[in-house]
């Protein structure tokens, strides 16, 4: 029977045949359209490209985290926290190598507006910047005279300020850092890019984890993973209004990580696209949940990218910033999307 199905609608349609178990080596290609990019709401349909796959770019890590894209070098850097190394993937030929060893059991990474890498070091309980001359600068290691817990994730503001979370996971076990007492209430901090002065912006969250700004930098989103150690903690993402680029106001829930029929997992690393959608590394539930959850600016879950592993973090990269890189526990994944990342790393 003839139909008027457009090519785009055809590419986005569900596959007619059942999918065989997926071969992530790439030797057996997946059938288009990519079945593991899931449209939950038609607002997400325009971001799914019908003839592109999720690819596993590398595997063999212990706990992959903190992906950040370097646009000048055309490479992705990320952390393998337990192995105490930073890894690098080259866009030119897909080559993967150890970028830094040791790396202070680094977790989150980003690049500032001068192209310098900033890393949150679990092992050394500090935020570090790698300078253009190869030296390093400690940006933060104490608050009011007490050692930080273990900085986790970091973002930069166009005014040069650096915002980071300090939940302390790297100090709870020797596996991801150095086991030690948490001396501070878990909190989020801002480092003034001009003076280096540090301010606490909020401690109204159990364990602040991933964070990102809205495209206009008027909102800050923060994932709460406090449920790992506190049964009273919500499994959600919160959002604050950013006042004058310096302080936070009106903290509230942005989205719950509860998924009907699956339960509630944890949000981890997060990034925003140019349309204000929030892309969330998620997991700790199982198949049909673990991967990336995508929330509209209004907070509704509109799409998912299902992975065979828990997804710790995400970032946009590539020449057009339209490729989502995903650190999934032991592997690095990527998929092209019809949107672009809102920020530089």
BAKE-318895 format. One line per 3 residues: number of its first residue (from 1); their letters; for each residue x, y, z of N, C-alpha, C. Coordinates in steps of 0.001 Angstrom, whole numbers, plus 500000, padded with zeros to 6 digits. Atoms other than C-alpha are relative to their C-alpha. Layout:
REM BAKE-318895
NUM) a) X,Y,Z,X,Y,Z,X,Y,Z  ...
This chain:
REM BAKE-318895
1) xxx) 500846,498809,500000,500000,500000,500000,500878,501236,500000  499214,498776,500086,501401,503381,499029,499698,500898,501183  500176,499041,498913,501933,505992,501740,500651,501309,499608
4) xxx) 499387,498693,500195,502902,509639,501923,501077,500273,501038  498995,499851,498959,505563,508993,504588,501216,500723,499439  498830,499251,500440,508312,511585,504214,501266,499253,500375
7) xxx) 498730,500654,499680,511966,510563,504251,500354,500212,501461  499664,499724,498604,512433,512265,507616,499129,499171,500939  500886,500800,499159,509374,510562,509102,500392,498533,499942
10) xxx) 499575,501393,500138,510596,507254,507728,501230,499713,500842  498775,500195,499242,514007,507706,509315,499756,500006,501497  500298,499909,498581,512447,508542,512669,499058,498904,500468
13) xxx) 500952,501046,499623,509970,505674,512575,500700,498866,500723  499428,501141,499288,510480,502658,514801,500351,498901,499003  499634,501092,500896,512281,499728,513125,498896,498943,499978
16) xxx) 501038,501010,500145,509907,497065,511798,500452,498657,500541  499483,501291,499562,512162,494140,512662,500597,500122,501400  499412,500016,498666,513250,493175,516156,501517,500130,499891
19) xxx) 498563,499794,500017,516784,494236,516978,500727,498821,500641  499144,501014,499405,519413,491587,517568,500826,500657,501101  499128,499420,498975,521682,492032,520607,501063,500880,499359
22) xxx) 499147,498999,500640,523799,495053,519890,501476,499633,500102  498560,500213,500055,527419,494660,518835,500679,501364,500083  499405,498672,499804,529244,497681,520272,501394,500121,499400
25) xxx) 498691,499915,500651,532455,496813,518431,499929,500761,498679  500153,499336,501290,531022,498365,515263,500106,499062,498828  499861,500956,501099,531590,495211,513239,498642,499649,499400
28) xxx) 501354,500241,500489,527849,494628,512992,499201,501277,500194  500647,498692,499849,526224,497997,512301,498564,499878,500496  501376,499949,499540,522978,498933,514001,499098,500419,498841
31) xxx) 500954,499611,501040,519897,499249,511798,499412,501367,500326  500624,498682,499826,518642,502813,511294,498480,499898,499970  499492,498937,499144,516920,504663,512783,500509,499447,501326
34) xxx) 499386,500442,498751,518995,504359,515960,498925,499707,501051  501093,500339,499077,516671,502448,518333,500222,500494,501421  499721,499620,498620,518416,503626,521494,500013,501509,500219
37) xxx) 500346,498593,499817,517757,507319,520875,498481,500043,499982  501426,500229,499789,514221,507346,522219,499245,501321,500111  500850,498813,499970,511630,510028,521510,498836,499752,500953
40) xxx) 501101,500109,499044,509311,510398,524509,498945,501074,499782  500868,498842,500233,507792,513710,523435,500399,500578,498648  499698,499517,501351,507529,515210,519951,500934,501200,500001
43) xxx) 499030,498908,499926,509588,518166,521146,501431,499502,499820  498665,500581,500141,512563,515803,521099,500260,499463,498599  499854,500663,501304,511902,514348,517625,500936,500765,499067
46) xxx) 499170,499219,500932,513649,517218,515824,501488,499878,500293  498584,500130,499659,516904,516462,517631,500569,498649,499592  499531,501326,500390,517061,512798,516593,500261,499960,498505
49) xxx) 499631,500176,501404,518901,512194,513316,499768,498533,499648  500418,501361,500302,517467,509124,511627,501085,499093,499492  498976,500858,500606,520602,507917,509903,501376,500244,500621
52) xxx) 498722,499941,499295,523298,508167,512552,499912,499112,501233  500051,500933,498872,524257,505680,515303,500663,500564,501253  499164,499836,498811,525444,505802,518874,501242,499142,499783
55) xxx) 498751,500736,500193,529103,504763,518711,500754,499880,501316  499065,500158,498889,531358,503334,521369,501391,500309,499474  498705,499542,500503,534643,505181,520840,501174,499341,500706
58) xxx) 498895,500595,499235,536710,503517,523565,499410,499289,501211  500405,500679,498780,536403,501107,526458,501234,499533,500742  498874,500493,499216,538583,499708,529232,500310,500824,501239
61) xxx) 499792,499222,498788,538319,502375,531949,499335,499307,501185  500679,500494,498805,537191,501743,535525,498801,500869,500358  501131,499078,499801,535016,504841,536073,500316,501271,499230
64) xxx) 499750,498865,500893,535032,507329,533208,499129,501179,500412  500701,498796,499538,534016,510904,534070,500560,501245,499311  499491,498677,500318,534372,514579,533257,500391,500280,498561
67) xxx) 499605,499687,501377,534353,514818,529428,499952,501502,499739  499950,498580,500369,535341,518233,528068,500627,500117,498623  499564,499865,501385,535820,519340,524472,500927,501197,499835
70) xxx) 499073,498934,500341,538822,521365,523305,499837,500316,498517  500300,499651,501384,537751,523170,520133,501220,500324,499173  498781,499668,500735,541236,524374,519188,500778,498734,499654
73) xxx) 499248,501232,500228,542941,521015,519600,499190,498899,499354  500903,501001,500563,539885,519114,518311,500173,498647,500692  499909,501233,499237,540104,516580,521103,499063,500049,501200
76) xxx) 500785,500154,498785,538059,515300,524009,500919,499489,501094  499276,500485,498833,539631,514936,527431,498976,499501,501012  500872,500473,498936,538052,512884,530198,500853,499285,501051
79) xxx) 499296,500606,498878,538998,511310,533524,499641,498529,500136  500242,501347,499478,539378,507687,534569,500443,500070,501453  499664,499606,498631,539209,508406,538276,500796,498924,500745
82) xxx) 499243,500995,499215,540298,505078,539883,501398,499737,499455  498681,500223,500602,543174,504669,537417,500893,501236,500071  499218,498787,499753,544300,508237,538256,500642,500550,498733
85) xxx) 499502,499479,501265,544666,509267,534624,498924,500858,499345  500885,499332,500942,543133,511660,532130,500288,499427,498618  499902,500583,501328,542439,510278,528670,499694,501057,498947
88) xxx) 500281,499073,501100,542302,511999,525285,499628,499236,498735  500458,500548,501276,540398,511144,522104,500167,501079,498941  499748,499043,501074,541520,512847,518867,498935,499878,498918
91) xxx) 501022,500019,501033,538813,513823,516391,500573,499597,498650  499390,500242,501310,541239,513517,513468,499940,498547,499574  499950,501419,500387,541589,509741,513567,499466,499063,501079
94) xxx) 500539,500839,498951,539916,508514,516745,501033,499403,500933  498935,500540,499154,543238,507877,518447,499730,500336,501464  500170,499820,498562,542989,507413,522231,501335,499736,500689
97) xxx) 498764,500182,499244,545897,507842,524614,499839,500573,501393  499964,499396,498670,546705,508654,528213,500522,501425,499859  499670,498586,500126,546780,512444,528444,500846,500472,501179
100) xxx) 499236,499638,498804,547985,512888,532039,500017,498823,500976  499824,501062,499018,549340,510393,534552,501184,500367,500899  501271,500051,499275,549016,510948,537468,499158,501248,499739
103) xxx) 500919,498892,500258,546003,513253,537405,499231,500419,501245  500664,499587,498767,545109,513752,541066,498641,499363,500188  501334,500633,499994,542208,511313,540646,498938,501014,499572
106) xxx) 500913,498936,500441,540516,514084,538675,498649,499432,499616  501368,500333,500380,536775,514002,538108,499591,500948,498882  500494,499087,501016,535119,516925,536292,501089,500849,499366
109) xxx) 499083,499137,500758,536958,518911,533604,499209,501003,499185  500554,499054,500957,536244,521978,531542,501143,500840,499453  499025,499046,500523,538064,524632,529506,499456,501395,500209
112) xxx) 500453,498626,499800,537957,528334,530289,500051,500770,498691  500119,499183,501207,537577,531210,527839,501358,500329,499380  498652,499875,500562,541364,531309,527341,500534,498652,499524
115) xxx) 499609,501320,500485,541441,527608,526426,500779,499166,500989  499246,500741,498990,543036,526462,529692,499095,498951,500664  500779,501066,499369,541893,523168,531183,499913,500213,501497
118) xxx) 500235,499951,498562,540386,523197,534654,499511,498624,500430  500340,501351,499544,540112,519949,536630,499669,500017,501483  500337,500238,498592,538448,518904,539882,500727,498745,500448
121) xxx) 499187,501128,499553,540908,516672,541708,499446,499412,501294  500443,500707,498810,539447,514133,544111,501162,499769,500972  498900,500429,499144,542804,512938,545394,500641,501127,500774
124) xxx) 499378,498847,499355,544206,516380,546173,498990,500981,500571  501086,499204,499430,540813,517850,547159,500129,501481,499609  499793,498635,500475,541253,520914,544976,499511,500169,498570
127) xxx) 500275,499633,501388,540397,522713,541729,501289,500554,499421  498697,499689,500590,543401,523001,539437,499825,500522,498583  499974,499516,501391,544111,524952,536235,501363,499693,499388
130) xxx) 498779,500262,500758,546665,523843,533641,500298,501215,499127  499649,498774,500709,548458,526887,532252,500609,499703,498630  499480,500156,501360,549632,527473,528679,501481,499635,499985
133) xxx) 498564,500305,499962,553280,527162,529760,500298,498653,500640  499811,501326,499433,552713,523720,531280,499958,499949,501511  500078,499967,498545,552600,524856,534885,498539,499870,500443
136) xxx) 501348,500116,499467,549594,524507,537154,499754,501075,501048  500418,499031,498991,547664,526904,539364,498874,499393,500819  501063,500460,499122,545621,525847,542370,498988,501136,500152
139) xxx) 501038,498973,499943,542357,527768,542138,499232,499956,501320  500729,500138,498741,540704,526387,545280,500391,498697,500667  499755,501224,499227,541650,523923,548005,499491,500114,501432
142) xxx) 500505,499806,498647,540173,525410,551184,498805,500943,499994  501082,499048,499747,537074,527177,552457,500008,500336,501486  499931,499514,498619,537350,529266,555616,500989,499186,500827
145) xxx) 498908,500674,499316,540580,527502,556515,499924,498493,500043  500161,501447,499985,539251,523969,556083,500152,499430,498592  499781,500643,501289,540261,521590,553292,498670,499628,499359
148) xxx) 501207,500376,500729,537617,521059,550623,499765,498493,500103  500359,501417,499888,535774,517730,550608,500634,499166,498888  499474,500625,501220,536673,516628,547046,499194,500583,498850
151) xxx) 500747,499373,501092,535587,518934,544184,499635,498996,498916  500588,501026,500856,533453,517091,541660,499828,500441,498552  500255,499541,501363,532358,519120,538628,500114,501513,499950
154) xxx) 499631,498597,500117,533092,522578,537248,499510,500573,498679  500393,499274,501211,531767,525137,534743,500557,501421,500095  499494,498630,500026,532909,528595,533669,498925,500946,499469
157) xxx) 500919,498941,500400,530957,531821,533239,500736,500932,499042  499308,499089,500926,531688,534317,530426,500776,501122,500685  499255,498953,499304,532848,536840,533038,501321,499488,500576
160) xxx) 498754,500583,499521,535698,534462,533880,499884,499264,501314  500182,500692,498734,534261,533142,537137,499864,498492,499787  499996,501463,500047,534532,529432,537893,499087,499488,501108
163) xxx) 500968,500550,499055,531691,527531,539589,500250,498499,500129  499754,501428,499832,532203,524080,541127,499222,499441,501194  500689,500710,498927,530511,521493,543334,501007,499229,500843
166) xxx) 499081,500663,499070,532073,519842,546380,499249,498997,500880  500752,500977,499221,530108,516735,547459,500846,499053,500843  499094,500799,499181,533125,514817,548747,500130,498540,499658
169) xxx) 499927,501422,500337,532834,511495,546921,501439,499472,499961  498616,500456,500118,536578,511323,546311,500699,499777,501317  499398,500205,498687,537256,511334,550046,499289,498927,500814
172) xxx) 500748,501028,499275,534786,508599,551013,500677,498636,499919  499301,501267,500210,536923,505733,549645,501367,500279,499394  498707,499872,500668,540516,505212,548559,499903,499747,498503
175) xxx) 500146,500402,501398,539197,503911,545224,500034,501185,499041  500063,498837,500891,538538,507374,543751,500797,501191,500523  499217,498898,499441,540945,509444,545817,500737,499528,501223
178) xxx) 499367,500364,498742,542191,509362,549380,498966,500131,501114  501034,500000,498980,539848,508367,552159,500357,500954,501126  499764,499029,498941,539472,511115,554709,498704,500637,500452
181) xxx) 501179,499372,499414,537046,513067,556848,499531,501184,499168  500571,498812,500636,534703,515558,555240,499872,501076,501065  499940,498938,499001,535308,518809,557096,498975,501101,499760
184) xxx) 500907,498925,500379,532706,520941,555329,498635,499459,499602  501316,500316,500554,529007,520876,554569,500116,500011,498478  499963,500050,501460,528573,519828,550939,499410,501287,499415
187) xxx) 500414,498678,500471,528228,523007,548876,500464,500240,498570  499603,499521,501323,528662,524871,545599,500694,501340,500181  499185,498805,499823,531276,527607,545225,500221,500719,498663
190) xxx) 499624,499184,501160,532191,530429,542844,501348,500646,500275  498691,499353,499921,535758,531595,542233,499990,501205,499082  499952,498795,500811,536085,535186,541031,501173,499907,499027
193) xxx) 498970,500159,501021,538000,535073,537752,501059,501079,500012  499038,498888,499961,539734,538394,538401,500809,500014,501283  499319,499882,498706,540579,538301,542111,500372,498654,500613
196) xxx) 499767,501303,499397,540543,534576,542882,499228,499777,501288  500787,500122,498773,538233,535234,545830,498920,498936,499822  500963,501091,500070,535982,532278,546621,498805,500301,500886
199) xxx) 501226,499828,499239,532362,532461,547746,499157,498741,499903  500980,501066,500047,529876,529789,548700,498714,500572,499413  501238,499500,500613,526771,530188,546505,498772,499255,500496
202) xxx) 501108,500716,499367,524592,527474,548062,500517,498729,500676  499814,501317,499390,524689,524579,550498,498631,499377,500262  501368,500486,499851,520953,523937,550154,499747,498780,499117
205) xxx) 500115,501195,500815,521472,520560,548556,500809,498912,500696  499360,501054,499218,522474,517176,549959,501412,499704,499497  498686,500196,500611,525321,516301,547589,499960,500565,498579
208) xxx) 500015,499394,501336,525690,518722,544659,501007,499315,499093  499153,500765,500906,527094,516898,541663,500205,500778,498696  499841,499275,501263,526876,517935,537986,499289,501337,500027
211) xxx) 500629,498676,500079,526061,521538,537156,500186,500581,498619  499872,499284,501266,525434,523694,534111,499129,501246,500033  500800,498787,500172,524128,527119,533157,498989,499798,498882
214) xxx) 500892,499877,501146,521173,527836,530932,500754,500747,498904  499269,499329,501087,522179,529225,527502,500254,501480,500244  499818,498569,499736,521705,532825,528717,500681,500273,501334
217) xxx) 499301,499913,498714,523506,532154,532014,499153,500626,501107  500884,499440,498976,520466,533333,533975,499486,498949,500975  500380,501082,499108,519852,529930,535556,501184,499054,500178
220) xxx) 498999,501023,499735,522092,527330,537173,499279,498732,500445  500570,501299,499683,521090,523660,537248,501045,499176,500761  499093,500832,499218,522591,521277,539817,499322,498665,500297
223) xxx) 500503,501338,499689,522104,517514,540138,500300,499668,501453  499828,500415,498612,521601,516187,543669,500102,498482,500053  499805,501449,499858,523056,512717,544307,500104,499598,501465
226) xxx) 499932,500283,498570,522662,512857,548071,499379,498693,500412  500653,501263,499668,520504,509730,547981,500985,498839,500096  498997,501052,499847,523712,507690,547743,500335,499758,501473
229) xxx) 499637,500126,498600,524230,508350,551458,498932,500505,500963  501043,499460,499139,521037,509957,552762,498637,499626,499431  501295,500428,500543,517629,508295,552328,498980,501124,499889
232) xxx) 500921,498876,500077,515924,511665,552803,500244,500879,498773  499648,499144,501132,517642,513191,549777,499140,499672,498783  500775,500253,501220,515518,513627,546642,500918,499616,498850
235) xxx) 499257,500343,501214,516662,512108,543360,499518,500949,498913  500502,498973,500896,516331,515248,541305,501099,500924,499513  499161,498884,500427,517857,518243,539567,499319,501264,500488
238) xxx) 500542,498732,499544,517409,521675,541102,500460,501119,499078  499635,498838,500807,517549,525063,539444,499892,501251,500858  500002,498704,499329,518364,528532,540753,500044,501113,498956
241) xxx) 499796,498802,500798,518109,531999,539265,501358,500592,500367  498687,499402,499773,521532,533623,538841,499839,501521,500007  500148,498550,499844,521552,537211,540118,501336,500690,499736
244) xxx) 498802,499212,500324,524099,539571,538537,501217,499120,499704  498901,500893,500332,526164,536565,537487,500800,499522,501196  499171,500272,498821,527335,536109,541084,499327,499157,501074
247) xxx) 500680,500670,498895,524681,534768,543467,498780,499238,499499  501142,500832,500354,521833,532264,543454,498785,500369,500841  501255,499708,499321,518200,532869,544323,498929,499008,499547
250) xxx) 501211,500723,500370,514912,530978,544357,500287,498561,499568  499736,501398,500294,516177,527392,544468,498731,499166,500021  501215,500795,500135,513554,524868,543371,500301,498751,499177
253) xxx) 499808,501195,500821,513138,521461,541769,499761,500322,498536  500165,499877,501450,513673,521459,538017,499354,498744,499439  500546,501255,500504,512983,517781,537367,500305,498879,500977
256) xxx) 499785,501213,499224,512611,514466,539148,500628,498950,499095  499405,501084,500767,514637,511456,538061,499122,498753,499993  500968,501099,500033,511589,509217,538560,499501,499792,498574
259) xxx) 500499,500358,501322,510663,507427,535322,498921,498944,500163  501134,500913,499841,507276,505744,535139,500348,498597,499525  499744,501385,500344,507614,501981,535158,501409,499531,500265
262) xxx) 498600,500357,499778,511326,502084,535975,500480,500351,501400  499512,499530,498713,511760,503970,539238,500876,501222,499839  499171,498796,499992,514193,506726,540140,501465,499635,500149
265) xxx) 498559,500135,499896,517898,506677,539438,500600,501322,500435  499299,498782,499613,520453,509412,539904,500442,500774,498770  499402,499114,500992,521348,512390,537733,501438,500256,500404
268) xxx) 498588,499751,499705,525093,512993,537456,500431,501245,499235  499558,498835,500767,526826,515258,534914,498915,500513,499076  501055,499390,500809,524630,517703,532999,500579,501092,499101
271) xxx) 499646,498925,500922,524905,520055,530022,498726,500514,499322  501135,499403,500696,522504,522420,528214,500321,500174,498529  499821,499685,501413,521962,522820,524483,499502,501417,499727
274) xxx) 500325,498616,500333,521252,526052,522621,498522,500322,500155  501429,499788,499808,517501,525564,523005,499588,499953,501467  500291,500021,498579,517770,525293,526774,499622,498647,500559
277) xxx) 500222,501345,499482,517198,521541,527019,501188,499584,500863  498951,500467,499109,519179,519837,529782,500234,498511,499764  499601,501368,500325,521048,516632,528888,500731,499429,501206
280) xxx) 499629,500489,498676,521658,514453,531919,500572,498585,499934  499480,501344,499815,523977,511523,532516,499270,499353,501165  500880,500611,498998,521819,509067,534471,500250,498507,500105
283) xxx) 499845,501437,499856,521828,505568,535864,499646,499476,501365  500203,500740,498760,521792,503086,538715,498595,499411,500102  501285,500693,500039,518456,501570,537621,500116,498726,499173
286) xxx) 499839,501165,500851,519280,499253,534713,499557,500268,498580  500395,499835,501399,518322,498643,531057,498670,500731,499880  501194,499213,500212,515717,501016,529723,499978,501296,500784
289) xxx) 499882,498758,499216,516826,503755,532119,501397,500607,499880  498631,499483,499960,520607,504063,532220,500404,500587,498653  499573,499304,501215,522084,506507,529720,499882,501491,500190
292) xxx) 500190,498547,499954,521141,510112,529014,498508,500301,499984  501377,499521,499976,517822,511718,529959,500003,501460,499576  500048,498649,500549,516813,514904,528167,498730,500695,500490
295) xxx) 501118,499254,499439,514602,517508,529816,499834,501331,499263  500317,498708,500598,512874,520454,528164,500268,501112,501011  499767,498890,499062,513489,523936,529663,498940,500096,501092
298) xxx) 501084,499980,499018,510158,523532,531464,500076,498834,500981  499765,501075,499048,511418,520358,533194,499450,498646,499635  500538,501308,500380,509556,517576,531355,501062,499167,499277
301) xxx) 499103,500916,500704,511528,514525,530212,499444,499777,498601  500488,500088,501378,511288,514504,526413,500723,498944,499168  499259,500992,500771,513896,511991,525274,501030,499294,500846
304) xxx) 498980,500787,499313,516462,509398,526251,500995,499456,498974  498993,500734,500766,519685,507917,524913,500417,498833,500883  499765,501168,499169,519926,504380,526237,501387,499425,499729
307) xxx) 498669,500575,500090,523374,502950,526940,500041,498698,500793  499887,501258,499252,524463,499505,528162,500735,500162,501324  499287,499704,498766,526224,501206,531068,499389,501247,500636
310) xxx) 500379,498764,499321,525525,503874,533667,500759,501147,499362  499345,498831,500587,526258,507292,532170,500326,500993,501107  499570,499089,498940,528286,509496,534494,499927,501460,499583
313) xxx) 499873,498594,500384,528601,512659,532412,499928,500141,498481  500164,499712,501429,528144,514311,529013,500630,501339,499666  499663,498662,500503,529415,517184,526903,499805,500020,498491
316) xxx) 500115,499815,501448,528869,518572,523414,501368,500360,499435  498729,499699,500635,531778,518731,521001,499927,499771,498505  499918,500107,501443,532968,518280,517454,500052,501376,499358
319) xxx) 499814,498734,500705,533500,520954,514811,498775,500901,500071  501237,499221,499943,529847,522043,514944,499346,499960,501386  500518,500159,498636,529353,521208,518647,498642,499293,499995
322) xxx) 501266,500739,500134,526531,518893,517544,500181,498515,500256  499744,501394,499663,528033,515657,518824,500033,499883,501516  500049,500190,498562,527188,514472,522328,500941,498868,500384
325) xxx) 499082,500995,499465,530026,512665,524096,499500,499580,501376  500571,500556,498781,529006,510383,526967,501003,499057,500648  499155,500925,499255,531225,508798,529596,499090,499024,500720
328) xxx) 500908,501011,499480,529488,505549,530443,500728,498953,500809  499356,500965,499095,531209,503849,533367,501365,499577,499469  498731,500524,500505,533883,501860,531498,500301,500427,498563
331) xxx) 499870,499709,501430,533398,503330,528010,499685,501456,499682  500316,498683,500550,533197,506499,525953,499114,499807,498779  500964,500081,501094,530224,506931,523593,499806,501378,499379
334) xxx) 500324,498737,500660,529146,509577,521087,498860,499791,499024  501074,500031,500987,526152,510393,518921,499792,501415,499463  500332,498701,500610,525373,513209,516471,498532,500321,500257
337) xxx) 501354,499526,499732,522266,515291,517209,499749,501275,499215  500336,498778,500725,520420,518093,515471,499792,501155,500984  499927,498840,499103,521304,520596,518184,501448,500227,500330
340) xxx) 498629,499680,499633,524409,522222,519568,500095,500327,501482  499779,499658,498618,525897,522653,522981,499966,501501,500198  500163,498573,499731,525190,526001,524606,501288,500662,500451
343) xxx) 498822,499422,499365,528628,526464,526161,501288,499476,499386  498753,500256,500687,532297,526155,525357,500612,498630,500307  499422,501303,499681,533093,522846,527108,499041,499202,500865
